[in-house]
Amino acid sequence: MASPVTTNPVPEWIQSPYPALQHSLVSFPRKHVLLVTINRPEFRNCLPVEATIELSFLWRWYDSEPELRCAVFTGAGDKAFCAGMDLKQRLDIKNTNSVAHEYPQGGGFEIVLNSDVIFASPNATFRLPEVLRGVVALAGALPRCMVLFGNHRTMDLCLTGRVLTVKEAVEWGLVKEIVPQEKLLERTLDYASEIAALCPDSVIISRLGAREAWETGISRATMRGQEIYAEAMLKSPNATEGLAAYREKRDPVWRPSHL
């Protein structure tokens, strides 16, 4: 089923209109950067089922837009990033960074766990409260926690439903950086711009190669990287441009990725 497209204006460097969204906002704050904001602050940005369907269409559109290279995902207001419902695993190709402020819990924690890089405010807390409600986190949080945190830390989180503080999240390797609330979004956008300025082919393949190891293991990921990505990378015009720019001591001019 095709998603309806929005009638909102888009920058001239965007090739096609993005899917219509009822529960989230889309903007383009920097060149090559997409900003997606869950817009339900009165519900602490909880995601209804319809919102997850909308976002699945949006992420597909994002991956298909050649000039978009990095996405930032956040929640409206300053009360909660996302306090519930599940965003299913993204199996797509481009980078997504999350801005976590206050209460990424349940489905909100699922979003954070599936993001590539996470920036958080000093008052952010993380939680899998399902055991307190008689349900279970079955959208990928449990195996991801096990890979990220190890057995004992994961058991501590999922069996008690306790709060993970932002300080612990940094120590455990989940959060890259704690940023004051008023500077949080700007810092994340700056970081996204750094990624967007790099060779899009290299970023895509580096991300896929690393994610492959997370999902399947090191040996399998190495084999698949050589089988699937090496030839595409070497044949990319961006590889030629990058080497030429290095020889000529100039900044490279990257083309949109067509991987």
Phi and psi in degrees as a GROMACS rama.xvg file:
@    title "Ramachandran Plot"
@    xaxis  label "Phi"
@    yaxis  label "Psi"
@TYPE xy
-77.6532  145.764  ALA-2
-88.6975  140.742  SER-3
-64.2629  148.364  PRO-4
-97.2708  154.501  VAL-5
-75.7532  155.704  THR-6
-97.4867  0.739452  THR-7
-67.1954  146.461  ASN-8
-68.2307  149.294  PRO-9
-128.075  157.879  VAL-10
-59.1059  155.906  PRO-11
-65.506  -21.4738  GLU-12
-83.8996  -2.75031  TRP-13
-89.5934  130.382  ILE-14
-84.0692  -30.2015  GLN-15
-140.413  150.083  SER-16
-66.7095  145.049  PRO-17
-80.3089  159.988  TYR-18
-60.3884  148.877  PRO-19
-65.7961  138.233  ALA-20
-128.799  133.791  LEU-21
-99.299  -29.1638  GLN-22
-112.657  -1.98014  HIS-23
-137.854  160.005  SER-24
-113.693  147.923  LEU-25
-123.554  137.515  VAL-26
-147.889  170.324  SER-27
-129.54  76.6478  PHE-28
-71.6317  -22.6556  PRO-29
-138.706  159.046  ARG-30
-61.6851  131.241  LYS-31
74.9534  4.82442  HIS-32
-116.509  131.326  VAL-33
-104.455  132.996  LEU-34
-114.089  121.57  LEU-35
-115.112  125.705  VAL-36
-123.18  117.644  THR-37
-63.9063  124.271  ILE-38
-113.49  60.3516  ASN-39
-134.794  54.4189  ARG-40
-61.3728  -29.2398  PRO-41
-68.6383  -17.8853  GLU-42
-111.628  23.153  PHE-43
54.8739  32.6832  ARG-44
59.4377  29.3368  ASN-45
-62.4904  143.469  CYS-46
-101.548  115.718  LEU-47
-72.3578  166.658  PRO-48
-55.8944  -40.0694  VAL-49
-59.5756  -34.9032  GLU-50
-67.9646  -37.9361  ALA-51
-67.0557  -34.3674  THR-52
-66.7403  -44.939  ILE-53
-56.6011  -46.0329  GLU-54
-66.9585  -32.4158  LEU-55
-63.3153  -39.4297  SER-56
-64.7803  -41.0958  PHE-57
-64.347  -43.7161  LEU-58
-64.7651  -35.7392  TRP-59
-64.1332  -42.5345  ARG-60
-61.7678  -43.7185  TRP-61
-56.7249  -46.283  TYR-62
-65.9477  -25.7022  ASP-63
-87.0644  -11.0641  SER-64
-86.1314  111.481  GLU-65
-59.8014  -32.4415  PRO-66
-88.1306  -5.93597  GLU-67
-92.7977  127.039  LEU-68
-122.525  -18.1334  ARG-69
-152.295  142.732  CYS-70
-122.589  146.505  ALA-71
-118.954  132.729  VAL-72
-120.603  127.399  PHE-73
-148.331  -179.508  THR-74
-120.095  148.16  GLY-75
-69.8801  151.524  ALA-76
77.9437  -175.896  GLY-77
-121.441  17.468  ASP-78
-96.4979  -34.817  LYS-79
-158.669  136.416  ALA-80
-68.4929  -59.675  PHE-81
-164.888  121.23  CYS-82
-98.6055  8.46784  ALA-83
170.215  175.823  GLY-84
73.5083  161.372  MET-85
-105.467  137.09  ASP-86
-106.233  112.162  LEU-87
-66.7695  159.803  LYS-88
-55.2652  132.049  GLN-89
-82.8399  121.296  ARG-90
-104.802  22.9682  LEU-91
-94.9123  -161.769  ASP-92
-113.768  -21.3328  ILE-93
-101.439  160.723  LYS-94
-69.4795  140.204  ASN-95
-133.899  125.962  THR-96
-112.496  144.604  ASN-97
-112.473  144.08  SER-98
-106.083  109.848  VAL-99
-104.61  117.655  ALA-100
-133.842  117.747  HIS-101
56.5977  119.703  GLU-102
60.3244  51.8342  TYR-103
-75.9001  94.6494  PRO-104
-122.883  150.985  GLN-105
56.5074  -118.104  GLY-106
-62.0903  -31.0955  GLY-107
-64.1071  -37.89  GLY-108
-67.5978  -35.0701  PHE-109
-58.1982  -43.1412  GLU-110
-60.5497  -47.6162  ILE-111
-60.2587  -46.149  VAL-112
-61.6338  -29.4057  LEU-113
-94.8404  0.898823  ASN-114
-82.0501  161.185  SER-115
-83.1819  -42.1535  ASP-116
-139.766  137.785  VAL-117
-123.366  128.998  ILE-118
-110.508  141.328  PHE-119
-137.458  153.039  ALA-120
-81.6804  162.356  SER-121
-61.7063  -23.6392  PRO-122
-100.49  11.205  ASN-123
-70.6494  140.978  ALA-124
-133.631  154.27  THR-125
-127.429  145.683  PHE-126
-161.511  144.774  ARG-127
-114.022  89.8857  LEU-128
-87.955  9.47606  PRO-129
-57.1538  -38.1911  GLU-130
-65.4647  -19.0029  VAL-131
-82.5775  -11.1267  LEU-132
-115.647  0.865435  ARG-133
81.0427  18.1892  GLY-134
-126.078  -174.379  VAL-135
-137.094  145.621  VAL-136
-81.6956  99.2464  ALA-137
-113.767  13.8609  LEU-138
-99.074  18.8954  ALA-139
115.597  -9.4562  GLY-140
-64.1854  -41.5965  ALA-141
-64.9502  -51.708  LEU-142
-65.6562  -32.7167  PRO-143
-67.5111  -41.62  ARG-144
-59.8949  -40.4301  CYS-145
-62.6978  -42.9545  MET-146
-67.5464  -42.3521  VAL-147
-75.7334  -43.1387  LEU-148
-108.691  -17.6645  PHE-149
90.0945  171.473  GLY-150
-63.3215  -53.4956  ASN-151
-70.4598  -39.9086  HIS-152
-65.8801  -40.9894  ARG-153
-63.185  -44.6593  THR-154
-60.9262  -40.4533  MET-155
-58.7226  -42.5038  ASP-156
-71.8146  -52.326  LEU-157
-79.6558  -23.4018  CYS-158
-88.7095  -17.0305  LEU-159
-111.356  -22.2368  THR-160
69.3579  21.1742  GLY-161
-74.7472  164.824  ARG-162
-81.3636  133.613  VAL-163
-97.4467  117.679  LEU-164
-74.1474  161.473  THR-165
-66.0137  -33.0851  VAL-166
-63.5123  -43.9459  LYS-167
-62.9269  -39.8732  GLU-168
-60.8679  -35.829  ALA-169
-69.2118  -46.4904  VAL-170
-61.6461  -33.7806  GLU-171
-83.4832  -4.17007  TRP-172
86.8046  10.6825  GLY-173
-81.6503  -48.2789  LEU-174
-98.3719  130.825  VAL-175
-73.1563  -42.8632  LYS-176
-154.861  139.406  GLU-177
-96.3486  125.815  ILE-178
-128.265  138.626  VAL-179
-52.2166  141.901  PRO-180
-49.0914  -44.7812  GLN-181
-69.7417  -15.7435  GLU-182
-112.28  1.3553  LYS-183
-64.5936  -51.3963  LEU-184
-64.7779  -43.2137  LEU-185
-62.0892  -40.9734  GLU-186
-63.4875  -41.4906  ARG-187
-67.5317  -38.9281  THR-188
-65.6158  -38.3697  LEU-189
-60.1336  -43.2307  ASP-190
-64.738  -41.998  TYR-191
-61.3396  -38.4067  ALA-192
-64.577  -35.8094  SER-193
-60.8584  -44.8188  GLU-194
-66.8014  -42.4823  ILE-195
-65.0696  -21.7877  ALA-196
-81.4405  -10.2585  ALA-197
-87.6913  171.931  LEU-198
-60.4932  118.929  CYS-199
-62.4378  -35.7788  PRO-200
-63.7381  -44.5024  ASP-201
-63.7398  -40.7071  SER-202
-64.8435  -46.1849  VAL-203
-60.6143  -48.65  ILE-204
-71.321  -36.8151  ILE-205
-61.8515  -43.5381  SER-206
-64.1159  -46.7755  ARG-207
-63.2173  -40.3197  LEU-208
-63.6063  -42.495  GLY-209
-68.6188  -42.3074  ALA-210
-63.3841  -35.9952  ARG-211
-59.8754  -41.2461  GLU-212
-64.886  -38.5322  ALA-213
-62.1863  -39.6884  TRP-214
-86.1829  -35.5063  GLU-215
-121.683  -16.7402  THR-216
111.548  160.824  GLY-217
-66.0591  -47.1439  ILE-218
-62.536  -47.3059  SER-219
-63.4365  -41.1031  ARG-220
-64.4941  -39.1504  ALA-221
-63.7379  -44.4734  THR-222
-62.9203  -46.5336  MET-223
-66.8332  -35.4267  ARG-224
-60.9923  -41.9821  GLY-225
-71.7524  -37.7935  GLN-226
-72.2911  -42.3249  GLU-227
-99.6349  -42.1695  ILE-228
-99.2776  -28.4754  TYR-229
-61.199  -49.1389  ALA-230
-64.7295  -42.5763  GLU-231
-61.244  -38.8938  ALA-232
-65.768  -46.9937  MET-233
-67.8119  -29.3816  LEU-234
-85.4416  -7.78216  LYS-235
-69.0491  137.238  SER-236
-61.1166  -23.0031  PRO-237
-68.8077  -30.7483  ASN-238
-65.4785  -43.039  ALA-239
-62.1377  -44.2944  THR-240
-64.833  -42.2587  GLU-241
-62.4066  -43.5026  GLY-242
-68.4087  -39.5031  LEU-243
-64.0549  -42.6873  ALA-244
-63.3326  -36.9705  ALA-245
-64.9959  -44.8495  TYR-246
-63.9228  -38.7115  ARG-247
-88.8547  1.53915  GLU-248
55.2999  50.3441  LYS-249
-135.599  167.238  ARG-250
-74.7781  136.513  ASP-251
-71.5732  152.465  PRO-252
-112.45  101.743  VAL-253
-79.6142  143.86  TRP-254
-95.4561  157.354  ARG-255
-58.7805  143.51  PRO-256
-75.5595  142.654  SER-257
-122.483  25.9895  HIS-258
